[in-house]
Amino acid sequence: MDEKILELVEQYDLEITGSHRGRGAYHFTTPQGLRILKEYHSSAGKLMDEQEYKENLIRQGFPLVDEYVRTKEGSYFVQDRYRVVYVMKKYFQGEECNIRKKEEIYQASENLGRLHKASNACPVSRRLQNQYRPFNFQFARKTRELRKIYRYVCGIGQKNPYERQFANCFPIYLKQADRAMVRMESLPPEALEPGIIHGDYNQHNVLRTRDGIATVNFDNFGYNSQLLDLHHFLRKILEKNDFSMEYAYEVISGYSSVVGLRATDYQLLYCLLSYPDKFWKVSNHYFNGKKGWISPKRMEKLNDLIVQNEAKEKFLEDFQKEFL
């Protein structure tokens, strides 16, 4: 352990029996369990909201979350000699959810349902409420950004292969975006009712431990329709399994076994799945990154997206027949 990190760790009341570096954090083994130390890039207010939320989850019977650890002085922050802020969290020894195993997918979806059920009994901070933005606002913003990127690419004289590919496929995804926005506008207000969400619920943040499933990395937690979490997890599973309806059943049935889904919930889920969110994300990375040289990985992501589009459209047809 280097001297800088040692100085930070000494501010905590910990007996460390082992340590290693992994995934942007320092991992420490202690008699009380695993702890991690990592840089923190948000505000003190957000951290306190997140910690209070996790304490409320534990009180509601959802205990396996990565709480922050206080220092000897009672603070949740420490700073190194360069004034870089770090936080320490309780963590868990376990395996990530295997996105190829249907049983684990079902269990992770059940866990999401339990998380949402416990969250509904937790108070919502004023800060979270003020950050709420309805989906029609979000869809409109993303579509404006896509049009802006398209105009930029069209203005380039000598386009590279990535830009030519983007320009060729853009009309397809714009049509999908417009179609999803029209559907969203037709939903009744009760379909969009907000609640506390994890914000990044995926296989990497669901750990199978000997004590049960642990849920970690709430950095993007917020206040919106909880189906946003379900959509995010479902989209990840579908992308990794060729948009198989069989895998979609595992996600939806696992979640709905805890939180019953209404007809309007399936309509909202369909809207979220219909919007070309992954295309927006890939396009946004291009626009905000270095454009002089496009990495092969970025080109691969765009090509994979185009190849998957046919399977996704077929899945949406099947989803509509099955659930709407």
N, C-alpha and C positions, 0 to 999 in steps of 0.2 A: 504494500500500500504506500503510495507516495506521500510525502510530508504534508502537502496541501490538504489532501483528503483526510489524513490522520488528524489534522487540526480541527476539521469540521466534525468528525465523528466524536472527538473528545468532548464536544459540547452536549452530547447525549449521555444519558445514564444507561449505558449498554456494556454488557460483557460479551466481547466478540470472540468466537471460537474458530472462525474461518471467513474468508472473503474471496471474491472474484469479480471481474468486470464482465458485463454482458448487456447488450441492447441499450446502450446509452445510459447505463446506471451502474452503480457499485452495489454489489450484493453482499450482505453480511449474515453469517449464521450466528445466532445467539441462543441461549437457553430458552428464551421466550418465543423463538421462532425466527423466520426469515425477515430481514429488513433490507430495504433498498434506499440508496441515496442518489438523487438525480437533480439536475438543474431545473429551475422553475421559471417560466417565462410569462406568467400572468400576474394578476393583481392580488393584493392581500385580501381584498373584499371577496373575490371569487373563491380563493382558497378557504376562507372562513365559511362561506356558504356551502362549499362542497363538503367540508368536514362536518358541519352541522347536519347536512343532509344524510351523510353516512351514519352519524350517531343516531339519527331518527330511524334509519333503515334497520339498524341493529335492534333498536327498541321494538320495532315492528316484526321482529323474528326473522330478519334477513341478515345474518351475522357475518358472512364471509365476504367482506369488502375491504379494500386497502386503505384503512384509516391513516391519517397523518400522525406522526409521533412528535411529541413536544420535547424541547430541549430541557436541560436542567433548570434553565431560567423561565421555562413556561412558554417559549416561543415556538411557532411552527416553521420558522425560517432560520437559516444560517447563511452567512456570507463568507466567501473566501477572501484572500488578501487583495483580490482584484474587484471586489464588490459584486461578484457573481452570486446570485441567490440559489440556494439549494434547499430541498425538502427531503425528509425521510418518511417512508411509509412502511406500514406492516405489509408483508407480502406472503406468498403461499408457494409451497413446493408442490408442483403438479404438472400434468400434461395439458397442453392446449386441446381444445375440441377438435377432433379429427373430422374434417369436412367430407371425408369419403364414407364415414360410418354413419348409417342412418340412425342407429340407436343413440349415438352421441349428439347428433343434430337434434333429435327429438328432445333429449334431456336439456340441451342448451336452450331450446325454445321454451320448454317448461320453466326453466330458470328465469328467462326473460319475463314470462308471465308473472312469476312470483315477485320479481323485482318491481314490475309496474304496479302490482297489487299493493305491495308494501309502500311504494312511492305515493300512491293515492291517499295514504293516511298521513303523509308528511306535509308539514306546512311549506308553502312556497314563498321564498323571499321576494321582497319588492324588486330587487335587482333582476331576478329571473323573469318576473312578470313584465318588467319594462323592456326586456330583450325579445319578447315574443313577436314573431312576424308570421302572419298567415301564409299558407302555401301559395295562394295566388300571387302574393307579393314576391315570394321566393322564385316561383316559376317565371314571372315577368322579368325579374332582375337577371336571371340566368339566360333567358332568351335574348334580352338586350345585349348581354355580353357576347353571346354567340354571334349575333348579327354584327357587332362591332369587330370581332375577330375576323369574320368573313370579309367585311369591307377592307380591313387591313390587308388580308391575304390577296384580295382581288387587285389591290393597288400595287402589289409587288410586280416589277417587270419580269425578272428572271427568277421564277419560283424553283425551290428545291423539291425533291420528290415528296417530302412530307407535305409541303404546301399545296402541291398539285393534287395529292390524294385527299387532303382536307377539302379543297374547293370542289372536287368531284362529288364527294359524299355529303357535303353540307345540306343540299336541298332535302335529302331523305330525312336527316335528323331534325331539320327545321320543321318539316311537316309533322313529325312525331311530337315535337315540343308544342306546336300550335294545337294539335289534337288533344294532348293531355291538358292544356290550359283550358280549353273549351269544356272538357269533362269536369275539371275541377270547379269551374264557375257554376256548374249545375248542381253541385252537391249541397244538401241542406246544412245549415249552420251546426247542427248537433254532430255532424260527421267530423268536424274539425276541432272538437273540444280539446283543449290542451291539457297536458299534465307534465310531470317531471320526467325527462328522458335521460338515458345514458349518453347518447350522442355519438357513440362509436362502438356499438355492440357488434362484435365480430369474433371469429374463432380465436384470435390472439388474446382476447380479453376475457375468455371463459376458460378457467383452469379446473381440471378434474383433480381434486385432492382426496386424501383419505377421509376427510371430514365432510366431503360433499363438493358441490360446485362453487368455486370462488369467482367473483366478478370484480375486475380490476380496471384501472385506467379510465377514470371518470372525468378526464381533463376537459372533454367537450360536453359535459352534462348541461342540460338547458330546460327550456319550457316550450313544449310544442305537442302536437299530437303524438301519442306514444306509438302509433303505427309507423312513425318514422324509424324507430328502432327496429321494429319487425321487418319493415321494408329493407333496411340496410343489411340486416343479417340474411334475409331471404335472397337479396340480390347477390351477396357474396357467395352463398351456397350455389345458386343457379349458375353463376359465371364459372365456377369450378367444376360443375357437373353437367355441362352442355344443356343447360336450361331444361333439365329433366323434371317433368311433373311429379314423378315419384318422390324426388327430394323436396319439392315444394310442399307436398302433402305432409312430410315429416315436420317441416318448420311450422306450417299452419296448424296442424293437429296438436302438436306439442304446446304451442302457445294458447290455442283456444281451449285446451283441457283445463287451463287455469283461468284464463280471461275469455269469456264467451264473446265471439265476434258477431256483430250485427250485420245486416244486409248493407248498411251504409259503410261499415268498416271494410267490407270486401270491395266496395266501389272506390273508396279512397285508396286502398292498397293497389287496385288496378291502375288508378291515375298515377300513383307514385312509380309503379313499375313501367308505365308507358312513357314517362318522361325520360329523354336520353341523358340521364344524369352523368353516366360514365363518359359520354362524348363531351359533355360540358367540362368535366374535370380534366380530361386529356387535353382539350383545346385550351383551357385556362392555363395549364402548366406550360404549354407551348408559348402562349402569348406573354406570360410573365417571366419566361426564362430566356436564356441566350438563344438567339435565332440564327447566329452565324454558322453554327454547327449543330445539326440535329443528331442526337445519339441514336445508335441502332435500337436501343431499348425503347426509346420514345416512338420510333417508327413502328416497331413491333407491336406496341400497345394499340396504336391506331389501326393497324392491319387486323389485329386480333378482334378488335371491336367491330370492324366491318364484316369479318367472317362470321362472327357470332350473331349479327343482326337478324339474319334469316331465322335462326333457331329461336331467338328472343320473340320475334313476331309470331312464330308458330305457337310458342308457349303462351303468349298473350291471348291468342285465339282460343286455346284450350282452357285457359284460366277463365275467360269470359263465359264459355259454355258451361263450365263446372260450377262457378261460384256466383255468377251474376244473373 
